[in-house]
Amino acid sequence: MAQIADLAARQLAAYNAADLDAFVACYHEDVQVMDGEEQTLRGRQAFRERYRELFEDWSFGAEVEQRLQLGVHCIDYERWWRIAPDSKQREQGLVMVRYLGRDGLIGLVQFLD
């Protein structure tokens, strides 16, 4: 079974390569996504749809400044950037992301900023 930190690294590599299939494959069929304390989506298909436009149209990337793991929990402090396809305007920022392992995949991802 994959360690949650390995899964976090694998999904980030797929994210940076703009490989939507490899990215989504790191997540559980019943993945939950939370923005702060609010659940924003549930399920791998909804997860794929959330990221589809970004992967198809935008330039983007992220890097981990710090990663902590304890059991099935992993927290990444990430620096991200993206360039809008139409305006070519660059956005960037910092975010803390919590990953929770489930059945050898990422079962929950929570964005804390």
C-alpha distances in whole Angstrom, upper triangle without the diagonal:
4,7,9,12,10,10,14,15,14,16,18,19,19,21,24,24,25,22,22,20,17,18,17,14,12,14,13,16,18,17,20,22,24,27,28,28,29,26,27,25,23,21,19,23,25,22,23,27,27,26,27,31,30,28,31,34,33,32,30,27,25,24,23,25,23,19,19,15,15,12,11,14,15,19,20,24,25,28,28,31,32,36,37,38,42,43,41,41,38,36,34,32,30,27,25,21,19,15,14,10,10,8,5,8,12,14,17,18,22,24,27,30
4,6,8,6,7,10,11,10,12,15,15,16,18,20,21,22,20,20,18,15,15,15,13,10,12,12,16,17,16,19,20,22,25,26,26,27,25,26,24,22,20,18,22,23,20,21,25,24,23,25,28,27,25,28,31,30,29,26,23,22,21,19,22,20,16,16,13,14,12,10,12,12,16,17,21,21,24,25,28,29,32,34,35,39,40,37,37,34,33,30,29,26,24,22,18,16,13,12,9,10,9,5,7,10,13,15,16,19,22,24,27
4,5,5,6,9,10,11,12,14,16,17,18,20,21,23,21,21,20,17,16,17,15,12,13,14,18,18,17,18,19,21,23,24,25,26,24,25,24,22,21,20,23,24,21,22,26,25,24,26,29,27,26,29,31,30,29,26,23,21,19,17,19,17,13,12,9,10,8,7,9,9,13,14,18,19,22,23,26,28,32,34,35,39,39,37,36,33,31,29,27,24,22,19,16,14,11,10,8,10,10,7,9,10,13,14,15,18,20,22,25
4,5,5,6,9,10,10,12,14,15,16,18,20,21,20,19,19,16,14,15,14,10,11,12,16,16,14,15,16,17,20,20,21,22,21,22,21,19,19,18,21,22,18,20,23,22,21,24,26,24,23,27,29,27,26,23,20,18,17,15,17,15,11,10,8,9,8,6,7,6,10,11,15,16,20,20,24,25,29,31,32,36,36,34,34,30,28,26,24,21,18,16,13,10,7,7,6,9,10,8,7,7,10,11,11,14,16,18,21
4,5,5,6,9,10,11,12,14,15,16,18,20,19,19,19,16,15,16,15,12,13,15,19,19,17,18,18,19,20,21,22,24,22,23,22,22,21,20,23,23,20,21,24,23,21,24,26,24,23,26,28,26,25,22,18,16,14,11,14,11,8,8,6,9,10,9,8,6,9,9,13,14,17,18,22,24,27,30,31,35,35,33,32,29,26,24,22,19,17,14,12,11,9,10,9,13,14,11,11,10,13,13,13,15,16,18,20
4,5,5,6,9,10,11,12,14,15,17,18,17,18,17,14,13,15,13,10,12,15,18,20,17,19,19,21,22,23,25,26,24,25,23,22,21,19,23,23,20,20,24,23,21,23,26,23,22,25,27,26,24,21,18,16,15,13,16,14,11,12,10,13,12,11,11,10,12,12,15,16,19,19,22,24,27,30,31,35,35,33,32,29,27,25,23,21,19,17,15,14,11,12,10,13,14,10,10,10,14,15,15,17,18,20,23
4,5,5,6,8,10,10,12,14,15,16,15,15,14,11,10,11,10,6,9,11,15,16,14,16,16,18,20,21,23,23,21,21,20,19,17,15,19,20,16,17,20,19,18,20,23,21,19,23,25,24,23,20,17,15,15,13,17,15,12,13,11,14,13,11,11,9,12,12,15,15,18,18,21,22,26,28,29,32,33,31,31,28,26,24,22,20,18,16,13,12,9,10,8,11,12,9,7,7,11,12,12,15,16,19,21
4,6,5,6,9,10,10,12,14,15,15,15,15,12,10,12,12,8,10,13,16,17,14,15,14,16,17,18,20,21,20,20,19,18,18,16,19,19,16,17,20,18,16,19,21,19,18,22,23,21,20,17,14,12,11,10,13,12,9,11,10,13,13,11,10,8,9,8,12,11,14,15,18,19,23,25,27,30,31,28,28,25,23,20,19,17,14,13,10,9,7,10,10,13,14,12,9,8,11,11,10,12,13,16,18
4,6,5,6,9,10,11,12,14,14,15,15,12,10,13,13,10,12,16,19,20,17,19,18,19,20,22,24,25,23,23,22,22,21,19,21,22,18,18,21,20,18,20,22,19,18,21,23,21,19,16,13,11,10,9,12,12,10,12,12,15,16,14,13,10,11,10,12,12,14,15,17,19,22,25,26,30,30,28,27,24,23,20,19,17,16,14,12,13,11,13,13,16,17,14,12,11,15,15,13,16,16,18,20
4,5,5,6,9,10,11,12,11,12,12,8,8,11,10,7,11,14,17,19,16,18,18,20,21,23,25,25,23,23,21,21,19,17,19,20,17,16,20,19,16,18,21,18,16,19,22,20,19,16,14,13,12,12,16,15,13,15,15,18,17,15,15,13,14,13,16,14,17,16,18,20,23,25,26,29,30,28,28,25,24,22,21,20,18,17,15,15,12,14,13,15,16,13,11,11,14,15,14,17,18,20,22
4,5,5,6,9,10,10,9,10,10,7,5,8,8,6,8,12,15,16,14,15,14,17,18,20,22,22,20,19,18,18,16,14,16,17,13,13,16,15,13,15,17,15,13,17,19,18,17,14,12,11,12,12,16,16,14,16,15,18,18,16,15,13,13,12,15,13,15,14,16,17,20,22,23,26,27,25,25,23,21,19,19,18,16,15,12,13,11,13,13,15,16,13,10,9,13,13,11,14,15,18,20
4,5,5,6,8,10,10,11,13,10,8,11,12,10,12,16,18,19,16,17,16,18,18,20,22,23,21,20,20,20,19,17,19,19,15,15,17,16,13,15,17,14,13,16,18,16,15,11,9,7,8,9,12,13,12,15,15,19,19,17,16,13,13,10,12,10,12,11,13,14,18,20,21,25,25,23,23,20,18,16,16,15,14,13,11,13,12,15,15,18,19,16,14,12,15,15,13,15,14,17,18
4,5,5,6,9,9,11,12,9,8,12,12,11,14,17,20,22,19,20,19,21,22,24,26,26,25,24,23,23,21,18,20,21,17,16,19,18,15,16,18,15,13,16,18,16,14,12,9,9,9,11,14,15,14,17,18,21,22,20,19,16,16,14,15,13,14,13,15,16,18,21,21,25,26,23,23,21,20,18,18,18,17,17,15,17,15,18,18,20,21,18,15,15,18,18,16,18,18,20,21
4,5,5,6,5,7,8,6,5,9,10,9,12,16,18,20,17,19,18,20,21,24,26,26,24,22,21,20,19,16,17,18,15,13,16,15,12,13,15,13,10,13,16,15,14,12,10,11,12,14,17,18,17,20,20,23,23,21,20,17,18,16,17,15,16,14,15,15,18,20,20,24,25,23,23,21,20,19,20,19,18,18,16,18,16,18,18,19,20,17,14,14,17,17,16,18,18,21,22
4,5,5,6,7,10,8,6,9,11,11,12,16,18,20,17,18,16,18,18,21,24,23,21,20,19,19,18,15,17,17,13,12,14,13,10,11,13,10,8,12,13,12,11,8,7,8,10,12,16,17,17,19,20,23,24,21,20,17,17,14,15,13,13,11,12,12,14,16,17,21,22,20,20,17,17,15,16,16,15,16,14,16,15,18,18,20,21,19,16,14,17,17,14,16,15,18,19
4,5,8,10,13,11,9,13,15,14,16,20,22,23,20,21,19,21,21,23,26,26,25,23,22,23,22,19,20,20,17,15,17,16,13,14,15,11,10,13,14,11,9,7,5,7,9,12,15,17,17,20,21,25,26,23,22,19,18,15,16,12,12,10,10,11,13,16,16,20,21,18,19,16,16,14,16,16,16,17,16,18,17,21,21,23,24,22,19,17,20,20,17,19,18,20,20
4,5,9,11,9,9,13,14,14,17,20,22,24,21,23,21,24,24,26,29,28,27,25,24,24,23,19,20,21,17,15,18,17,13,14,15,12,9,12,13,12,10,9,8,10,12,15,18,20,20,23,24,27,28,25,24,21,21,18,19,16,16,14,14,13,15,17,17,21,22,19,20,18,18,18,19,20,19,21,19,21,20,23,22,24,25,22,19,19,22,22,20,22,21,23,24
4,6,9,9,8,11,13,14,16,19,20,22,20,21,19,22,22,25,27,26,24,22,21,22,20,17,17,18,15,12,14,14,10,10,11,9,5,8,10,9,9,8,9,11,14,17,20,22,21,24,25,28,28,26,25,22,22,19,20,17,17,14,13,12,13,15,14,18,20,18,19,17,17,17,19,19,19,21,19,21,20,22,22,24,25,22,19,18,21,21,19,21,20,23,23
4,6,6,6,9,10,11,14,17,18,20,18,20,19,22,23,26,28,27,25,22,21,21,19,15,15,17,14,11,14,14,11,10,12,11,7,10,12,13,12,12,12,14,16,18,22,23,22,25,25,28,27,25,24,22,22,20,22,19,19,17,17,15,17,18,18,21,23,21,22,21,21,20,22,22,21,22,20,21,19,22,21,22,22,20,17,17,19,20,18,21,21,24,25
4,6,5,6,8,10,11,15,15,17,15,17,16,19,20,24,26,24,22,19,17,17,15,12,12,13,10,8,10,11,8,7,10,10,7,9,12,13,13,13,13,15,17,19,23,24,23,25,25,27,27,24,23,21,22,20,22,19,20,17,17,16,17,18,17,21,23,22,23,21,21,21,22,22,21,21,19,20,18,20,20,20,21,19,16,15,17,18,16,19,19,23,24
4,5,5,6,9,10,13,13,16,15,18,18,21,22,26,27,26,23,21,18,17,15,11,11,13,11,8,12,13,11,10,13,13,10,12,15,16,17,16,16,18,20,21,25,26,24,26,25,27,26,23,23,22,23,22,24,22,23,20,21,20,21,22,21,25,27,25,26,25,24,24,25,25,23,24,21,21,19,20,19,19,19,17,14,15,17,18,17,20,21,25,26
4,6,5,7,10,13,14,17,15,18,18,21,22,25,27,26,23,22,19,18,16,12,14,16,13,11,14,15,12,12,16,15,12,14,17,17,17,16,15,16,17,19,22,23,21,23,22,24,24,21,21,19,21,19,22,20,21,19,20,20,22,23,22,26,28,26,27,25,24,24,24,24,22,22,19,19,17,18,17,17,17,15,12,13,16,17,16,20,20,24,25
4,5,6,8,11,13,15,13,15,14,17,19,21,23,22,20,18,16,16,14,11,12,13,10,9,12,12,9,11,14,12,10,13,16,16,16,14,13,13,15,16,20,20,18,20,20,22,22,19,19,17,18,16,18,17,18,16,17,17,19,20,21,24,26,24,25,23,22,21,21,20,18,18,15,16,14,16,15,16,17,15,11,11,13,14,13,16,17,20,22
4,5,6,9,9,12,10,13,13,16,18,21,22,21,18,16,14,13,11,7,9,10,7,6,10,11,9,10,14,13,11,14,17,17,18,16,16,16,18,19,23,23,21,22,21,23,22,19,19,18,19,18,20,19,21,19,20,19,22,22,22,26,27,26,27,25,23,23,23,22,20,20,16,16,14,15,14,14,15,14,10,10,11,13,12,16,17,20,22
4,5,8,9,12,11,14,15,19,21,23,25,24,20,19,17,15,12,9,11,13,11,10,14,14,13,14,17,17,15,17,20,20,21,19,18,18,20,20,24,23,21,22,21,22,21,18,18,18,19,19,22,21,23,21,23,22,25,25,25,29,31,29,30,28,27,26,26,25,22,22,18,18,15,15,13,13,13,11,8,9,11,14,14,18,19,23,25
4,7,10,12,10,13,13,17,19,21,22,22,19,19,16,15,13,10,13,14,11,11,15,15,14,15,19,17,16,19,22,21,21,19,17,17,17,17,21,20,17,18,17,19,17,14,15,14,16,16,19,18,20,19,21,22,25,26,26,30,31,29,30,27,26,24,24,22,20,19,15,14,11,12,10,11,11,9,6,6,9,11,11,15,17,20,23
4,7,8,6,9,10,14,17,19,20,19,16,15,13,11,9,7,10,12,9,10,13,13,13,15,18,17,16,19,22,22,22,20,19,18,19,19,22,21,18,19,17,19,17,14,14,14,16,16,19,19,21,20,22,22,25,26,27,30,31,30,30,28,26,25,24,22,19,18,14,13,10,10,9,9,10,9,5,5,6,8,9,13,15,19,21
4,5,5,9,11,14,18,20,20,19,16,16,13,10,8,7,10,12,10,12,15,15,15,17,21,20,19,22,25,25,26,24,22,22,23,22,25,24,21,21,19,19,17,14,15,15,18,19,22,22,24,23,26,26,28,29,30,33,34,33,33,31,29,28,27,25,22,20,17,15,11,10,9,7,8,8,5,6,5,8,10,14,17,20,23
4,6,9,12,16,19,21,21,19,16,16,12,9,6,5,8,10,9,11,14,15,15,17,20,21,20,22,25,25,27,25,24,24,25,25,28,27,24,24,22,23,21,17,18,19,21,22,25,25,27,26,27,27,29,29,30,33,35,34,34,32,30,30,29,28,24,23,19,18,15,14,12,10,10,11,9,9,8,11,13,16,19,22,26
4,6,10,13,17,19,18,16,13,13,10,6,4,6,9,10,10,12,14,14,16,18,21,21,21,23,26,26,28,26,25,25,26,25,28,27,24,24,22,22,20,16,17,18,20,21,24,24,27,26,28,27,30,30,31,33,35,34,34,32,30,29,28,27,23,22,18,16,14,12,12,10,11,13,10,9,7,9,11,14,17,21,24
4,7,10,13,16,15,14,11,11,8,6,5,6,9,9,8,11,13,12,14,16,19,19,19,22,24,24,25,23,22,21,22,22,24,23,21,21,19,20,18,14,14,15,17,18,20,20,23,22,24,24,27,27,28,31,32,32,31,29,27,26,24,23,20,18,14,13,10,10,10,9,11,12,9,7,5,5,8,11,14,17,20
4,7,10,12,12,10,7,8,6,4,6,9,11,10,8,12,14,12,14,17,19,19,20,22,24,24,25,23,22,21,22,21,24,23,21,20,19,20,19,15,14,15,16,17,19,20,22,21,23,23,26,26,28,30,31,31,30,28,25,24,23,21,18,16,13,12,10,10,11,11,14,15,12,9,6,5,6,8,11,14,18
4,7,9,10,9,6,6,5,6,9,10,12,10,8,12,12,10,12,15,17,16,18,21,22,21,22,20,19,18,20,19,22,21,19,19,19,20,20,16,15,15,14,15,17,17,19,18,20,20,23,23,25,27,28,28,27,25,22,21,19,18,14,14,11,10,10,11,13,13,16,17,14,10,9,6,5,6,8,11,14
4,6,6,5,4,5,7,9,12,14,16,13,11,15,15,12,14,18,19,18,20,23,24,22,23,21,20,19,20,19,21,20,19,19,19,20,20,17,15,15,14,15,16,16,19,18,20,20,24,23,26,28,28,28,26,25,21,20,18,17,13,12,10,9,10,12,15,16,19,20,17,13,11,8,6,5,6,9,12
4,6,5,6,6,9,12,15,16,18,15,13,16,16,13,14,18,19,17,19,22,23,21,22,19,19,18,19,19,20,20,19,20,20,21,22,20,17,16,14,15,15,15,17,16,18,18,21,21,24,26,26,26,24,22,18,17,15,14,11,11,10,10,12,14,18,19,22,23,19,16,15,11,9,6,5,7,9
4,6,8,9,12,15,18,19,21,18,16,20,20,16,18,22,22,21,23,26,26,24,25,22,21,19,20,19,20,19,19,19,19,20,22,19,16,16,14,15,14,15,17,17,20,21,24,24,27,29,28,28,26,24,20,19,16,14,11,10,10,10,13,15,18,20,24,24,21,17,16,12,10,7,6,5,7
4,7,9,12,14,17,20,21,19,17,21,21,18,20,24,24,23,25,28,29,27,28,25,24,23,24,22,23,22,21,20,20,21,22,19,17,17,15,17,17,19,21,21,23,24,27,27,30,32,31,31,29,27,24,22,20,18,14,13,12,12,14,15,18,19,23,24,21,18,16,12,11,8,9,8,11
4,6,9,12,15,18,19,16,15,19,18,16,18,21,22,22,24,26,27,26,27,25,24,23,25,24,25,24,23,23,23,23,24,21,19,19,18,19,20,20,22,21,23,24,26,26,28,30,30,30,28,27,23,23,21,19,16,15,14,14,15,16,19,20,23,24,21,18,16,12,11,9,10,11,13
4,6,8,11,14,15,12,12,16,16,13,16,19,20,20,22,25,25,25,26,24,24,23,24,24,25,25,23,23,22,23,23,20,18,18,18,19,20,20,23,21,23,23,26,26,28,29,30,30,29,27,24,23,22,20,17,16,14,13,14,14,17,17,20,22,19,15,13,10,10,9,10,12,15
4,7,11,13,13,10,10,13,12,10,13,16,17,17,19,21,22,21,23,21,22,21,23,23,25,25,24,24,24,25,25,22,20,20,19,20,20,20,22,20,21,21,23,22,24,26,27,27,26,25,22,22,20,20,17,17,14,15,15,16,18,19,22,22,19,16,14,11,10,10,11,13,15
4,7,9,10,7,7,11,10,9,12,14,16,16,18,20,21,21,24,22,22,22,24,24,26,26,24,25,24,25,24,21,20,20,20,20,22,21,23,21,23,22,24,23,25,27,28,28,27,26,24,23,22,22,19,18,16,15,15,15,17,17,19,20,17,14,12,10,10,11,12,15,18
4,7,8,6,7,11,11,11,13,15,18,18,19,21,23,23,25,24,24,23,25,25,27,27,25,25,24,24,23,19,19,19,20,21,23,23,25,23,25,24,27,26,27,29,31,31,30,29,26,26,25,24,21,20,17,16,14,14,15,14,16,18,15,12,10,9,10,12,14,17,20
4,6,6,6,9,10,11,13,14,17,18,18,20,23,23,25,23,23,23,25,25,28,28,25,25,24,25,23,19,19,20,21,22,24,24,26,24,25,25,27,27,27,30,32,31,31,30,28,27,26,26,22,22,18,17,15,15,15,13,15,16,13,11,9,10,12,14,16,20,23
4,6,5,6,9,10,11,12,15,16,16,18,20,21,23,21,21,21,23,24,27,27,24,25,23,25,23,19,20,20,21,21,24,23,25,23,24,23,25,25,25,28,30,30,30,28,26,26,26,25,22,21,18,17,15,15,15,13,14,15,11,11,10,11,12,15,17,21,23
4,5,5,6,9,10,10,14,15,15,16,19,20,22,21,22,23,25,26,29,29,27,28,27,28,27,23,23,23,24,24,26,25,26,24,24,23,25,24,24,26,29,29,29,28,27,27,27,26,24,24,20,20,18,19,18,17,18,18,15,14,14,14,15,17,19,23,25
4,5,5,6,9,10,12,14,14,16,18,19,21,20,21,22,24,25,28,28,26,27,27,28,27,23,23,22,23,23,24,23,25,22,23,21,23,22,22,25,27,27,27,26,24,25,24,24,22,22,19,19,17,18,19,18,19,20,16,15,14,13,13,15,16,20,22
4,5,5,7,9,12,12,12,15,17,17,19,17,18,18,21,21,24,25,23,24,23,25,24,21,20,19,19,19,21,20,21,19,20,19,21,20,21,24,26,25,25,24,22,22,22,21,19,19,16,16,14,15,16,16,18,18,14,12,11,11,11,13,14,18,20
4,5,5,6,9,10,10,12,14,15,17,16,17,18,21,22,25,26,24,26,25,27,26,23,22,21,22,21,23,21,22,19,20,18,20,19,19,22,24,24,24,23,22,22,23,23,20,21,18,19,17,18,18,18,19,19,15,14,14,14,14,16,17,20,22
4,5,5,8,10,10,11,13,14,17,17,18,20,23,24,27,28,27,28,28,30,29,26,25,24,24,23,24,22,23,20,20,18,19,18,18,20,22,23,23,23,21,22,23,23,21,22,19,20,19,21,21,21,22,22,19,17,17,16,15,17,17,21,22
4,6,7,8,10,12,13,13,16,15,16,17,20,21,24,25,24,26,26,28,28,24,23,22,21,20,21,19,20,17,17,15,17,16,17,19,21,21,21,20,18,19,19,20,18,19,16,18,17,19,20,21,22,22,18,16,16,15,13,14,14,17,19
4,6,5,6,9,10,10,13,12,13,14,18,19,22,24,23,25,25,27,27,24,23,21,20,19,20,17,18,15,15,13,15,14,15,17,19,19,19,18,17,17,18,18,17,18,16,18,17,19,20,21,22,22,18,16,17,16,14,15,14,18,19
4,6,5,6,9,10,13,13,15,17,20,22,25,27,26,28,28,31,30,27,26,24,24,22,23,21,21,17,17,14,15,14,14,17,19,19,20,19,18,19,21,22,20,22,20,21,20,22,23,23,24,24,20,18,19,19,17,19,18,22,22
4,5,5,6,8,11,12,14,17,21,23,26,28,27,30,30,33,33,30,28,26,26,24,24,21,21,17,15,12,13,11,10,13,15,15,16,16,16,18,20,21,20,22,21,23,23,25,26,26,28,27,23,21,22,21,19,20,19,22,22
4,6,6,5,8,8,11,13,17,19,22,24,24,27,28,30,31,28,26,24,23,21,21,18,17,13,12,9,10,9,9,12,14,14,14,14,13,14,16,18,17,19,18,21,20,23,24,26,27,26,22,20,21,20,18,18,17,20,20
4,6,6,8,8,10,13,17,19,22,24,24,27,27,30,30,27,26,24,23,21,21,18,18,14,13,11,12,12,11,14,17,15,16,16,16,16,18,19,19,21,19,21,21,23,24,25,26,24,21,19,21,20,18,20,19,22,22
4,6,9,11,13,16,20,23,26,28,28,30,31,34,34,31,30,28,27,25,25,22,21,17,16,13,12,11,10,13,16,15,17,17,17,19,21,23,22,24,23,25,24,27,27,28,29,27,24,23,24,24,22,23,22,25,25
4,7,10,13,16,20,23,26,28,28,31,32,35,36,33,31,29,28,25,25,22,20,16,14,11,9,8,6,9,12,11,13,14,15,17,19,22,22,24,23,26,26,29,29,30,32,30,27,25,26,25,23,24,22,25,24
4,6,10,13,17,20,22,25,26,29,30,33,34,31,29,27,25,22,22,18,17,13,10,7,6,6,5,9,11,9,11,10,11,13,16,18,19,21,21,24,24,27,28,30,31,30,26,24,26,24,22,22,20,22,22
4,7,11,14,18,20,23,24,27,29,32,33,31,29,26,24,21,21,17,15,11,8,6,5,7,7,11,12,9,10,9,10,12,15,17,18,21,20,24,24,27,28,30,32,30,26,24,26,25,22,23,20,22,21
4,7,11,14,17,19,20,24,25,29,30,28,25,22,21,17,17,13,11,8,6,4,6,9,10,14,14,11,12,9,9,9,12,14,14,17,17,20,20,24,25,27,29,27,24,21,24,22,19,19,17,19,18
4,7,11,13,16,17,20,22,25,27,25,23,19,18,14,14,10,9,6,6,6,9,12,14,18,18,15,14,11,11,10,11,12,13,15,15,18,18,22,23,25,27,25,22,20,22,21,17,18,16,18,17
4,7,10,12,13,17,19,22,24,22,20,16,14,11,10,6,6,4,6,9,12,15,17,21,20,18,17,13,12,9,10,9,10,12,12,15,16,19,21,24,26,23,20,18,21,19,16,16,14,15,15
4,6,9,10,14,17,20,22,21,19,15,13,9,9,6,5,7,9,12,16,19,21,24,24,21,20,16,15,12,11,10,11,12,12,15,15,19,20,24,26,23,20,18,21,20,16,17,15,16,16
4,5,7,11,13,17,19,18,16,12,10,6,6,4,6,9,12,15,19,22,24,27,27,24,23,19,17,14,12,10,10,10,10,12,13,17,18,22,24,21,19,17,20,18,15,15,14,14,15
4,7,10,14,17,20,20,17,13,11,7,5,5,7,10,14,17,20,24,26,29,28,25,24,20,18,14,12,9,10,10,12,14,16,19,21,24,27,24,22,20,23,21,18,17,15,15,14
4,7,10,14,17,17,14,11,8,6,5,7,10,13,17,20,24,26,29,32,31,29,27,23,21,17,15,11,11,9,11,12,14,17,18,22,25,22,21,18,21,19,17,16,15,14,15
4,7,10,13,13,11,7,6,5,6,9,12,15,18,21,25,28,30,33,33,30,29,25,23,19,17,13,12,10,10,10,11,13,15,19,21,19,17,15,18,16,14,14,14,14,16
4,7,10,11,8,6,5,7,9,12,15,18,22,25,28,31,33,36,36,34,32,28,26,22,20,16,14,11,11,9,10,12,14,17,20,18,17,15,17,16,14,14,15,15,17
4,6,7,6,4,6,9,12,14,18,20,24,27,30,33,35,38,38,36,34,31,28,25,22,19,17,13,12,10,9,10,11,14,17,15,15,13,15,14,14,15,16,16,19
4,6,5,6,9,12,15,18,22,24,27,30,34,36,38,41,41,39,37,34,31,28,25,22,19,16,14,11,11,10,11,14,16,15,15,14,15,15,15,16,18,18,21
4,5,8,11,14,18,20,24,26,29,31,35,37,39,42,42,41,39,36,33,30,28,24,22,18,16,13,11,9,9,11,13,12,13,13,14,14,15,17,19,20,23
4,7,10,13,17,19,23,24,27,29,33,34,36,39,40,38,37,34,31,29,26,23,20,17,14,11,8,6,5,8,10,9,10,9,10,11,12,14,17,18,21
4,7,10,14,16,20,21,25,27,30,32,34,37,37,36,34,31,28,26,23,20,17,13,11,7,6,5,7,10,13,12,12,10,10,10,10,11,14,14,18
4,7,10,12,16,18,21,24,27,29,32,35,35,33,31,28,25,22,20,17,14,10,8,6,5,7,8,12,15,13,12,10,12,10,10,11,12,13,16
4,7,9,13,15,19,21,25,27,30,33,32,30,29,25,22,19,17,13,10,7,6,4,6,9,11,15,18,17,15,12,14,12,10,9,10,10,12
4,6,10,12,15,18,22,24,27,30,29,27,26,22,19,16,14,10,8,6,5,6,8,12,14,17,20,18,16,13,15,13,11,10,10,10,12
4,7,10,14,17,21,23,26,29,28,26,24,20,17,14,11,7,6,4,6,9,11,15,17,21,24,22,20,17,19,16,13,12,10,9,10
4,6,10,13,17,19,22,25,24,22,20,17,14,11,8,6,5,6,7,11,13,16,19,22,25,23,20,17,19,17,13,13,10,11,10
4,7,11,14,17,20,23,21,19,17,13,11,7,6,5,7,9,11,14,16,20,22,25,28,26,23,20,22,20,16,16,13,13,11
4,7,11,13,16,19,18,16,14,11,8,5,5,6,8,11,11,15,17,20,23,25,28,26,23,20,22,20,16,15,12,13,12
4,7,10,13,16,15,12,11,7,6,4,7,9,11,14,15,19,20,24,26,28,31,29,25,23,25,22,19,18,15,16,15
4,7,9,12,12,9,8,6,5,6,9,12,13,17,17,21,22,25,27,29,31,29,26,23,25,23,20,20,17,18,17
4,6,9,8,5,5,4,6,9,12,15,17,20,21,24,25,29,30,32,34,33,29,27,28,27,23,23,20,22,20
4,6,6,5,5,7,8,11,14,18,19,22,22,26,27,30,32,33,35,34,30,28,29,27,24,24,21,23,21
4,6,6,8,10,12,15,18,21,22,25,25,28,29,32,33,35,36,35,31,29,30,29,26,26,24,26,24
4,6,8,11,13,17,20,23,24,28,28,31,32,35,36,38,40,38,35,32,33,32,29,29,26,28,26
4,5,9,11,15,18,22,23,27,27,31,32,35,37,39,41,40,36,33,35,33,29,29,26,27,25
4,6,10,13,16,20,22,25,26,30,31,34,36,38,40,38,34,32,33,32,28,28,25,26,24
4,7,10,14,17,19,23,24,28,29,33,35,37,39,38,34,31,33,31,27,26,23,24,21
4,7,10,14,16,20,21,25,26,30,32,34,37,35,32,29,30,28,25,24,20,21,19
4,7,11,13,17,18,22,24,27,30,32,35,33,29,27,28,25,22,20,17,18,15
4,7,10,14,15,19,21,25,27,30,33,31,28,25,26,24,20,19,15,15,13
4,7,10,13,16,19,23,25,28,31,30,26,23,25,22,18,16,13,12,9
4,7,10,13,16,20,23,26,29,27,24,21,22,20,16,14,11,10,7
4,6,10,13,16,19,22,26,24,21,18,19,16,12,10,7,6,5
4,7,10,13,17,20,23,22,19,16,17,14,10,8,6,5,6
4,7,10,13,16,19,18,16,12,13,10,7,6,5,6,8
4,7,10,13,17,16,14,10,11,8,6,5,7,8,11
4,7,10,13,12,10,6,7,6,5,7,9,11,14
4,7,10,10,8,6,6,5,7,9,12,14,17
4,7,6,6,5,5,7,9,12,15,17,21
4,5,5,6,5,8,11,14,18,20,24
4,6,8,8,11,14,18,21,24,27
4,7,9,12,14,18,21,23,26
4,6,9,11,15,17,20,24
4,6,7,11,14,17,20
4,7,10,14,16,20
4,7,10,13,16
4,7,10,13
4,6,10
4,7
4
